[in-house]
Amino acid sequence: MTRAAPAGAGLDPAGLDPARLERWETHLKTRYLDTGILPNALTLVYHRGQVVHQRAQGLADVEAGTPLRDDHIFRIYSMTKPITSLAFMMLVEEGLSALSDPVSSVLPEWANLGVWTGGTHGSFSSAAPRRPMQMVDLLRHTSGLSYHIQQGGHLDGAYRDLGLGVKTTLPEFVAALAELPLEHEPGEHWHYSAATDVLSYVIERLSGQPFEDFVQERILTPLGMTDTGFHVPADKLDRFLPCYALTGQGRVLFDPTAGRFTRPPRFVSGGGGLVSTAADYLRLCRLFLRGGELDGTRLISPKTLELMTRNHLPGGADIARMALSPIAVSETSAAGVGFGLGFAVTLDPVRTLRAGNAGDYSWGGAAGTYFWVDPTEDLAVIFMTQLLLSPDRVRDDLRTFVYAALTDTPTRPRSLA
């Protein structure tokens, strides 16, 4: 569906031109849907307190011919990470931890982690780190950890061999990592990793309850995110999409039976385990736009949220300067983009070569989902699809078309200083 402008208005009162947003839908259809690259796409644009555009296109189930609807449930994968980061910062506000705390203060089994100096899985050598891994390192991906989805590093093969993040429980995952060295010195590089999954277990230890229960009781239920969770209940499976993958042979069906999402997972992943709808994720984005409060429920203070959405990379560096080369897997571009506590943060739109404002923050998921929040424009945009290895160009195109639809000059520029 599309929210139309008032009759005869020409321009939407929220400061966007609906005809220009329609250009996006046409571009999306001709370039990505009609060509068979994407199976489906849902775009939601929220500006100045209202949904000004929402459209579902394509087929939720290509084989069955089922049209995509606004209420379909998507695997959001790494768009789980901002929720986990929010959960941890809520505990920081309660005095249960601090960004400067060593991770080993909560996970004492990690007190003797070393940094890789040589060898392969089964014969690694390591040396003591120059400083302990801190909580802030888990949130900004400077921990030294790697990921089973990365390629080409010293450790990611061991992650795959051990089934980390796939076959283990969360406690087993953390215990296994204690036996492996770190890929690099904490704080030395930005390297997209399983750090947010470790943060899940830190939250579990600090709160004294299972991570999934904390998220449900302290975030999802208070925000009214009723279609978001770590699995899809049986009575909602008819709204859950298959997932596809883009390969050298084209688009293929990847997960026709919903796989692990039909039941509570063995591994509860704070890094990528949630499913959600566009409407639910909008509630989270609205919380962010409102400084941590929504419909009378405050989860976090405006100052803490401001801290989360600033660049935390050492020396004010961007990802391009800090990245452990090469970046095999990430959910953002690198030049002109920093990283906060759970989000990529635009530092300089000129260096990114894409539309936006300094201070807008974003993240995406492995199946092509993406969101960003722009406080300068009072704007939140959510994009949903279900295609692994989805082209990054889709996200850049979306930003181009949305910002091209803005009709007002922002009056509240945000300083990152």
NUPASE-883982 format. One record per residue (C-alpha): residue number from 1; residue in one letter; x, y, z. Coordinates in steps of 0.05 Angstrom, whole numbers, padded with zeros to 5 digits. Layout:
// residues N
+-----+---+--------+--------+--------+
|   k | r |   east |  north |     up |
+-----+---+--------+--------+--------+
| NUM | A |      X |      Y |      Z |
...
+-----+---+--------+--------+--------+
***
This chain:
// residues 417
+-----+---+--------+--------+--------+
|   k | r |   east |  north |     up |
+-----+---+--------+--------+--------+
|   1 | M |  00000 |  00000 |  00000 |
|   2 | T |  00020 |  00073 | -00008 |
|   3 | R | -00001 |  00130 |  00037 |
|   4 | A | -00025 |  00185 | -00010 |
|   5 | A | -00017 |  00260 | -00003 |
|   6 | P | -00080 |  00301 |  00010 |
|   7 | A | -00120 |  00314 | -00053 |
|   8 | G | -00093 |  00373 | -00092 |
|   9 | A | -00035 |  00383 | -00045 |
|  10 | G |  00020 |  00364 | -00093 |
|  11 | L |  00069 |  00357 | -00035 |
|  12 | D |  00059 |  00315 |  00026 |
|  13 | P |  00051 |  00358 |  00089 |
|  14 | A |  00107 |  00319 |  00122 |
|  15 | G |  00157 |  00349 |  00073 |
|  16 | L |  00164 |  00294 |  00021 |
|  17 | D |  00142 |  00292 | -00051 |
|  18 | P |  00100 |  00229 | -00061 |
|  19 | A |  00113 |  00229 | -00136 |
|  20 | R |  00188 |  00225 | -00123 |
|  21 | L |  00178 |  00166 | -00076 |
|  22 | E |  00139 |  00133 | -00132 |
|  23 | R |  00202 |  00138 | -00174 |
|  24 | W |  00235 |  00092 | -00124 |
|  25 | E |  00180 |  00040 | -00131 |
|  26 | T |  00186 |  00042 | -00207 |
|  27 | H |  00262 |  00036 | -00203 |
|  28 | L |  00256 | -00021 | -00153 |
|  29 | K |  00208 | -00059 | -00198 |
|  30 | T |  00245 | -00050 | -00263 |
|  31 | R |  00316 | -00058 | -00238 |
|  32 | Y |  00309 | -00110 | -00183 |
|  33 | L |  00241 | -00145 | -00185 |
|  34 | D |  00226 | -00153 | -00259 |
|  35 | T |  00298 | -00175 | -00272 |
|  36 | G |  00291 | -00231 | -00221 |
|  37 | I |  00345 | -00205 | -00174 |
|  38 | L |  00298 | -00193 | -00114 |
|  39 | P |  00238 | -00237 | -00101 |
|  40 | N |  00202 | -00183 | -00062 |
|  41 | A |  00210 | -00116 | -00028 |
|  42 | L |  00174 | -00074 |  00024 |
|  43 | T |  00192 | -00001 |  00034 |
|  44 | L |  00168 |  00041 |  00093 |
|  45 | V |  00184 |  00115 |  00101 |
|  46 | Y |  00167 |  00152 |  00165 |
|  47 | H |  00176 |  00227 |  00168 |
|  48 | R |  00157 |  00279 |  00219 |
|  49 | G |  00112 |  00234 |  00259 |
|  50 | Q |  00075 |  00197 |  00204 |
|  51 | V |  00082 |  00140 |  00155 |
|  52 | V |  00085 |  00178 |  00088 |
|  53 | H |  00099 |  00118 |  00044 |
|  54 | Q |  00091 |  00043 |  00049 |
|  55 | R |  00091 | -00006 | -00009 |
|  56 | A |  00099 | -00082 | -00015 |
|  57 | Q |  00119 | -00109 | -00083 |
|  58 | G |  00136 | -00177 | -00111 |
|  59 | L |  00121 | -00247 | -00086 |
|  60 | A |  00130 | -00271 | -00015 |
|  61 | D |  00132 | -00342 | -00041 |
|  62 | V |  00154 | -00343 | -00113 |
|  63 | E |  00138 | -00417 | -00123 |
|  64 | A |  00068 | -00410 | -00094 |
|  65 | G |  00055 | -00342 | -00127 |
|  66 | T |  00037 | -00310 | -00060 |
|  67 | P |  00040 | -00233 | -00063 |
|  68 | L |  00080 | -00197 | -00010 |
|  69 | R |  00038 | -00162 |  00043 |
|  70 | D |  00053 | -00108 |  00094 |
|  71 | D |  00044 | -00158 |  00151 |
|  72 | H |  00093 | -00211 |  00127 |
|  73 | I |  00146 | -00233 |  00177 |
|  74 | F |  00219 | -00229 |  00156 |
|  75 | R |  00285 | -00256 |  00181 |
|  76 | I |  00320 | -00192 |  00200 |
|  77 | Y |  00386 | -00226 |  00219 |
|  78 | S |  00437 | -00172 |  00238 |
|  79 | M |  00383 | -00119 |  00248 |
|  80 | T |  00378 | -00157 |  00315 |
|  81 | K |  00444 | -00124 |  00336 |
|  82 | P |  00416 | -00055 |  00352 |
|  83 | I |  00364 | -00088 |  00397 |
|  84 | T |  00418 | -00127 |  00434 |
|  85 | S |  00460 | -00064 |  00441 |
|  86 | L |  00400 | -00027 |  00468 |
|  87 | A |  00389 | -00082 |  00519 |
|  88 | F |  00461 | -00076 |  00544 |
|  89 | M |  00458 | -00001 |  00550 |
|  90 | M |  00395 | -00007 |  00591 |
|  91 | L |  00436 | -00048 |  00640 |
|  92 | V |  00491 |  00004 |  00638 |
|  93 | E |  00440 |  00056 |  00659 |
|  94 | E |  00423 |  00011 |  00718 |
|  95 | G |  00496 |  00010 |  00740 |
|  96 | L |  00506 | -00064 |  00726 |
|  97 | S |  00563 | -00051 |  00677 |
|  98 | A |  00603 |  00003 |  00642 |
|  99 | L |  00632 |  00011 |  00573 |
| 100 | S |  00703 |  00012 |  00601 |
| 101 | D |  00694 | -00053 |  00641 |
| 102 | P |  00736 | -00112 |  00619 |
| 103 | V |  00692 | -00166 |  00588 |
| 104 | S |  00726 | -00215 |  00635 |
| 105 | S |  00694 | -00179 |  00694 |
| 106 | V |  00629 | -00213 |  00673 |
| 107 | L |  00660 | -00272 |  00636 |
| 108 | P |  00718 | -00292 |  00681 |
| 109 | E |  00732 | -00353 |  00636 |
| 110 | W |  00757 | -00301 |  00586 |
| 111 | A |  00811 | -00273 |  00632 |
| 112 | N |  00868 | -00306 |  00595 |
| 113 | L |  00849 | -00294 |  00523 |
| 114 | G |  00909 | -00287 |  00477 |
| 115 | V |  00920 | -00254 |  00409 |
| 116 | W |  00938 | -00298 |  00349 |
| 117 | T |  01012 | -00300 |  00332 |
| 118 | G |  01014 | -00361 |  00287 |
| 119 | G |  00989 | -00431 |  00270 |
| 120 | T |  00924 | -00461 |  00248 |
| 121 | H |  00865 | -00492 |  00284 |
| 122 | G |  00892 | -00544 |  00333 |
| 123 | S |  00960 | -00512 |  00337 |
| 124 | F |  00949 | -00437 |  00347 |
| 125 | S |  01001 | -00396 |  00383 |
| 126 | S |  00983 | -00331 |  00418 |
| 127 | A |  01009 | -00275 |  00462 |
| 128 | A |  00977 | -00235 |  00518 |
| 129 | P |  00938 | -00174 |  00492 |
| 130 | R |  00966 | -00105 |  00505 |
| 131 | R |  00901 | -00087 |  00540 |
| 132 | P |  00839 | -00127 |  00560 |
| 133 | M |  00778 | -00130 |  00515 |
| 134 | Q |  00727 | -00079 |  00541 |
| 135 | M |  00652 | -00078 |  00536 |
| 136 | V |  00656 | -00021 |  00486 |
| 137 | D |  00696 | -00067 |  00440 |
| 138 | L |  00638 | -00115 |  00436 |
| 139 | L |  00590 | -00059 |  00417 |
| 140 | R |  00634 | -00026 |  00364 |
| 141 | H |  00666 | -00089 |  00334 |
| 142 | T |  00737 | -00076 |  00357 |
| 143 | S |  00740 | -00137 |  00403 |
| 144 | G |  00788 | -00180 |  00364 |
| 145 | L |  00735 | -00234 |  00353 |
| 146 | S |  00718 | -00261 |  00284 |
| 147 | Y |  00656 | -00293 |  00254 |
| 148 | H |  00639 | -00359 |  00221 |
| 149 | I |  00612 | -00320 |  00162 |
| 150 | Q |  00678 | -00284 |  00150 |
| 151 | Q |  00729 | -00309 |  00100 |
| 152 | G |  00805 | -00304 |  00097 |
| 153 | G |  00822 | -00290 |  00169 |
| 154 | H |  00864 | -00333 |  00216 |
| 155 | L |  00805 | -00353 |  00261 |
| 156 | D |  00740 | -00356 |  00221 |
| 157 | G |  00756 | -00426 |  00195 |
| 158 | A |  00760 | -00450 |  00267 |
| 159 | Y |  00693 | -00418 |  00282 |
| 160 | R |  00663 | -00458 |  00225 |
| 161 | D |  00698 | -00523 |  00246 |
| 162 | L |  00670 | -00516 |  00316 |
| 163 | G |  00600 | -00497 |  00293 |
| 164 | L |  00603 | -00432 |  00333 |
| 165 | G |  00539 | -00394 |  00326 |
| 166 | V |  00507 | -00452 |  00289 |
| 167 | K |  00509 | -00517 |  00329 |
| 168 | T |  00523 | -00492 |  00399 |
| 169 | T |  00481 | -00462 |  00454 |
| 170 | L |  00498 | -00392 |  00476 |
| 171 | P |  00538 | -00416 |  00538 |
| 172 | E |  00574 | -00468 |  00496 |
| 173 | F |  00591 | -00414 |  00445 |
| 174 | V |  00623 | -00369 |  00497 |
| 175 | A |  00660 | -00427 |  00529 |
| 176 | A |  00689 | -00449 |  00462 |
| 177 | L |  00712 | -00378 |  00445 |
| 178 | A |  00752 | -00378 |  00510 |
| 179 | E |  00796 | -00433 |  00480 |
| 180 | L |  00812 | -00394 |  00416 |
| 181 | P |  00858 | -00334 |  00407 |
| 182 | L |  00834 | -00266 |  00382 |
| 183 | E |  00843 | -00246 |  00310 |
| 184 | H |  00875 | -00179 |  00330 |
| 185 | E |  00890 | -00135 |  00390 |
| 186 | P |  00827 | -00107 |  00423 |
| 187 | G |  00815 | -00036 |  00399 |
| 188 | E |  00865 | -00040 |  00342 |
| 189 | H |  00818 | -00056 |  00284 |
| 190 | W |  00745 | -00055 |  00265 |
| 191 | H |  00726 | -00126 |  00245 |
| 192 | Y |  00653 | -00147 |  00238 |
| 193 | S |  00646 | -00206 |  00285 |
| 194 | A |  00606 | -00249 |  00333 |
| 195 | A |  00617 | -00196 |  00387 |
| 196 | T |  00543 | -00181 |  00392 |
| 197 | D |  00528 | -00254 |  00406 |
| 198 | V |  00578 | -00251 |  00463 |
| 199 | L |  00543 | -00188 |  00487 |
| 200 | S |  00479 | -00230 |  00490 |
| 201 | Y |  00511 | -00275 |  00541 |
| 202 | V |  00539 | -00216 |  00579 |
| 203 | I |  00467 | -00190 |  00584 |
| 204 | E |  00445 | -00259 |  00608 |
| 205 | R |  00498 | -00260 |  00663 |
| 206 | L |  00484 | -00188 |  00685 |
| 207 | S |  00409 | -00193 |  00686 |
| 208 | G |  00404 | -00263 |  00715 |
| 209 | Q |  00353 | -00286 |  00664 |
| 210 | P |  00357 | -00318 |  00595 |
| 211 | F |  00375 | -00267 |  00542 |
| 212 | E |  00312 | -00281 |  00501 |
| 213 | D |  00269 | -00269 |  00563 |
| 214 | F |  00303 | -00203 |  00578 |
| 215 | V |  00292 | -00179 |  00507 |
| 216 | Q |  00219 | -00200 |  00508 |
| 217 | E |  00203 | -00171 |  00576 |
| 218 | R |  00244 | -00108 |  00574 |
| 219 | I |  00241 | -00087 |  00501 |
| 220 | L |  00192 | -00124 |  00455 |
| 221 | T |  00131 | -00126 |  00501 |
| 222 | P |  00138 | -00054 |  00526 |
| 223 | L |  00145 | -00029 |  00454 |
| 224 | G |  00087 | -00071 |  00429 |
| 225 | M |  00131 | -00108 |  00379 |
| 226 | T |  00083 | -00166 |  00378 |
| 227 | D |  00109 | -00200 |  00314 |
| 228 | T |  00182 | -00198 |  00334 |
| 229 | G |  00217 | -00257 |  00367 |
| 230 | F |  00270 | -00312 |  00361 |
| 231 | H |  00222 | -00359 |  00327 |
| 232 | V |  00154 | -00355 |  00292 |
| 233 | P |  00095 | -00385 |  00331 |
| 234 | A |  00054 | -00437 |  00294 |
| 235 | D | -00006 | -00390 |  00287 |
| 236 | K |  00037 | -00340 |  00249 |
| 237 | L |  00075 | -00386 |  00202 |
| 238 | D |  00028 | -00369 |  00145 |
| 239 | R |  00058 | -00298 |  00147 |
| 240 | F |  00131 | -00322 |  00147 |
| 241 | L |  00167 | -00318 |  00081 |
| 242 | P |  00214 | -00368 |  00048 |
| 243 | C |  00285 | -00342 |  00041 |
| 244 | Y |  00324 | -00340 | -00024 |
| 245 | A |  00397 | -00334 | -00041 |
| 246 | L |  00434 | -00301 | -00099 |
| 247 | T |  00485 | -00347 | -00130 |
| 248 | G |  00527 | -00349 | -00194 |
| 249 | Q |  00469 | -00386 | -00225 |
| 250 | G |  00418 | -00334 | -00204 |
| 251 | R |  00367 | -00333 | -00148 |
| 252 | V |  00354 | -00399 | -00113 |
| 253 | L |  00308 | -00421 | -00057 |
| 254 | F |  00349 | -00423 |  00007 |
| 255 | D |  00301 | -00437 |  00064 |
| 256 | P |  00233 | -00462 |  00040 |
| 257 | T |  00211 | -00492 |  00107 |
| 258 | A |  00230 | -00434 |  00152 |
| 259 | G |  00283 | -00480 |  00183 |
| 260 | R |  00304 | -00463 |  00254 |
| 261 | F |  00254 | -00406 |  00259 |
| 262 | T |  00195 | -00453 |  00268 |
| 263 | R |  00216 | -00470 |  00339 |
| 264 | P |  00256 | -00438 |  00396 |
| 265 | P |  00328 | -00439 |  00373 |
| 266 | R |  00385 | -00479 |  00405 |
| 267 | F |  00430 | -00419 |  00395 |
| 268 | V |  00396 | -00354 |  00416 |
| 269 | S |  00433 | -00303 |  00374 |
| 270 | G |  00434 | -00230 |  00395 |
| 271 | G |  00474 | -00218 |  00332 |
| 272 | G |  00424 | -00245 |  00283 |
| 273 | G |  00368 | -00287 |  00311 |
| 274 | L |  00305 | -00245 |  00308 |
| 275 | V |  00247 | -00244 |  00259 |
| 276 | S |  00203 | -00182 |  00253 |
| 277 | T |  00156 | -00141 |  00210 |
| 278 | A |  00165 | -00072 |  00181 |
| 279 | A |  00111 | -00045 |  00228 |
| 280 | D |  00146 | -00074 |  00289 |
| 281 | Y |  00214 | -00049 |  00270 |
| 282 | L |  00184 |  00020 |  00258 |
| 283 | R |  00165 |  00022 |  00332 |
| 284 | L |  00238 |  00012 |  00349 |
| 285 | C |  00259 |  00067 |  00301 |
| 286 | R |  00206 |  00114 |  00330 |
| 287 | L |  00235 |  00100 |  00399 |
| 288 | F |  00303 |  00122 |  00372 |
| 289 | L |  00274 |  00185 |  00339 |
| 290 | R |  00239 |  00203 |  00404 |
| 291 | G |  00302 |  00198 |  00446 |
| 292 | G |  00288 |  00130 |  00478 |
| 293 | E |  00214 |  00138 |  00493 |
| 294 | L |  00152 |  00114 |  00457 |
| 295 | D |  00078 |  00121 |  00476 |
| 296 | G |  00096 |  00137 |  00548 |
| 297 | T |  00146 |  00080 |  00556 |
| 298 | R |  00219 |  00101 |  00564 |
| 299 | L |  00271 |  00047 |  00554 |
| 300 | I |  00333 |  00091 |  00554 |
| 301 | S |  00352 |  00164 |  00565 |
| 302 | P |  00363 |  00214 |  00509 |
| 303 | K |  00436 |  00223 |  00531 |
| 304 | T |  00450 |  00148 |  00530 |
| 305 | L |  00419 |  00142 |  00461 |
| 306 | E |  00460 |  00202 |  00438 |
| 307 | L |  00522 |  00165 |  00463 |
| 308 | M |  00502 |  00102 |  00425 |
| 309 | T |  00494 |  00138 |  00359 |
| 310 | R |  00561 |  00174 |  00359 |
| 311 | N |  00624 |  00147 |  00328 |
| 312 | H |  00664 |  00106 |  00379 |
| 313 | L |  00721 |  00084 |  00334 |
| 314 | P |  00788 |  00106 |  00365 |
| 315 | G |  00812 |  00174 |  00343 |
| 316 | G |  00747 |  00189 |  00307 |
| 317 | A |  00768 |  00142 |  00251 |
| 318 | D |  00721 |  00115 |  00198 |
| 319 | I |  00714 |  00041 |  00183 |
| 320 | A |  00758 |  00048 |  00121 |
| 321 | R |  00816 |  00069 |  00165 |
| 322 | M |  00803 |  00019 |  00221 |
| 323 | A |  00781 | -00043 |  00183 |
| 324 | L |  00821 | -00107 |  00186 |
| 325 | S |  00836 | -00116 |  00113 |
| 326 | P |  00801 | -00143 |  00074 |
| 327 | I |  00730 | -00134 |  00098 |
| 328 | A |  00697 | -00199 |  00074 |
| 329 | V |  00630 | -00189 |  00107 |
| 330 | S |  00597 | -00126 |  00133 |
| 331 | E |  00530 | -00091 |  00130 |
| 332 | T |  00556 | -00022 |  00112 |
| 333 | S |  00603 |  00016 |  00067 |
| 334 | A |  00669 |  00039 |  00097 |
| 335 | A |  00692 |  00108 |  00075 |
| 336 | G |  00661 |  00165 |  00114 |
| 337 | V |  00624 |  00116 |  00160 |
| 338 | G |  00641 |  00106 |  00233 |
| 339 | F |  00611 |  00058 |  00284 |
| 340 | G |  00574 |  00073 |  00348 |
| 341 | L |  00545 |  00025 |  00400 |
| 342 | G |  00506 | -00020 |  00354 |
| 343 | F |  00500 |  00023 |  00291 |
| 344 | A |  00539 |  00048 |  00232 |
| 345 | V |  00542 |  00124 |  00237 |
| 346 | T |  00551 |  00171 |  00178 |
| 347 | L |  00609 |  00218 |  00191 |
| 348 | D |  00616 |  00252 |  00123 |
| 349 | P |  00565 |  00242 |  00068 |
| 350 | V |  00615 |  00268 |  00017 |
| 351 | R |  00663 |  00211 |  00032 |
| 352 | T |  00608 |  00159 |  00031 |
| 353 | L |  00587 |  00181 | -00040 |
| 354 | R |  00514 |  00172 | -00021 |
| 355 | A |  00458 |  00216 |  00004 |
| 356 | G |  00448 |  00228 |  00079 |
| 357 | N |  00468 |  00271 |  00137 |
| 358 | A |  00525 |  00269 |  00187 |
| 359 | G |  00495 |  00233 |  00246 |
| 360 | D |  00446 |  00187 |  00210 |
| 361 | Y |  00454 |  00116 |  00234 |
| 362 | S |  00437 |  00049 |  00204 |
| 363 | W |  00447 | -00026 |  00199 |
| 364 | G |  00424 | -00083 |  00155 |
| 365 | G |  00413 | -00158 |  00155 |
| 366 | A |  00442 | -00216 |  00115 |
| 367 | A |  00377 | -00226 |  00076 |
| 368 | G |  00377 | -00156 |  00048 |
| 369 | T |  00338 | -00120 |  00102 |
| 370 | Y |  00361 | -00050 |  00120 |
| 371 | F |  00341 |  00010 |  00162 |
| 372 | W |  00366 |  00079 |  00177 |
| 373 | V |  00346 |  00135 |  00224 |
| 374 | D |  00363 |  00208 |  00208 |
| 375 | P |  00350 |  00254 |  00268 |
| 376 | T |  00366 |  00316 |  00227 |
| 377 | E |  00307 |  00301 |  00180 |
| 378 | D |  00263 |  00267 |  00233 |
| 379 | L |  00264 |  00208 |  00185 |
| 380 | A |  00265 |  00132 |  00191 |
| 381 | V |  00266 |  00085 |  00131 |
| 382 | I |  00257 |  00009 |  00133 |
| 383 | F |  00269 | -00038 |  00075 |
| 384 | M |  00250 | -00111 |  00077 |
| 385 | T |  00265 | -00168 |  00030 |
| 386 | Q |  00289 | -00240 |  00036 |
| 387 | L |  00350 | -00251 | -00007 |
| 388 | L |  00417 | -00273 |  00020 |
| 389 | L |  00475 | -00239 | -00015 |
| 390 | S |  00429 | -00184 | -00037 |
| 391 | P |  00465 | -00129 | -00077 |
| 392 | D |  00490 | -00072 | -00034 |
| 393 | R |  00470 | -00024 | -00089 |
| 394 | V |  00397 | -00032 | -00069 |
| 395 | R |  00410 |  00004 | -00003 |
| 396 | D |  00448 |  00060 | -00036 |
| 397 | D |  00393 |  00069 | -00088 |
| 398 | L |  00340 |  00072 | -00034 |
| 399 | R |  00377 |  00127 |  00002 |
| 400 | T |  00384 |  00166 | -00063 |
| 401 | F |  00310 |  00163 | -00079 |
| 402 | V |  00286 |  00179 | -00008 |
| 403 | Y |  00331 |  00239 |  00001 |
| 404 | A |  00312 |  00263 | -00069 |
| 405 | A |  00240 |  00264 | -00045 |
| 406 | L |  00253 |  00311 |  00013 |
| 407 | T |  00225 |  00380 | -00002 |
| 408 | D |  00246 |  00420 |  00060 |
| 409 | T |  00315 |  00443 |  00082 |
| 410 | P |  00331 |  00414 |  00151 |
| 411 | T |  00331 |  00466 |  00207 |
| 412 | R |  00364 |  00425 |  00261 |
| 413 | P |  00433 |  00403 |  00237 |
| 414 | R |  00465 |  00355 |  00285 |
| 415 | S |  00538 |  00363 |  00307 |
| 416 | L |  00580 |  00302 |  00319 |
| 417 | A |  00634 |  00341 |  00356 |
+-----+---+--------+--------+--------+
***
